[in-house]
Amino acid sequence: MKLKYLILLFLLPLLGAAQTITVKDVLGRTVTLKAPAKRVLLGEGRDIITLNILDRNPVSLIAAWSGDFKKGSEYADYKAALPAVDK
């Protein structure tokens, strides 16, 4: 009986790894990911403000972004606080 629980204990992490994630993008297309996304593409650069609410280092979550944010007045503030924004 204990052997069953021991085997189950080792197999539980594999159950979570096998799940896929399906979401709809802004155009209504279905996108299926094999695992949670680690980085995102920002369609609008000012969305970094939202990411800043979710993570203390929002730049680490960004794979790419549009250049529109560099035109706004907030960009200088973010650049001062997070130098990686400029990379």
Secondary structure, DSSP 4 states (H G I P E B T S, - for coil): -HHHHHHHHHHHHHHHHT--EEEE-TTS-EEEESS--SSEEESSGGGHHHHHHH-S-GGGGEEEE-GGGGGSTHHHHHHHH-GGGG-
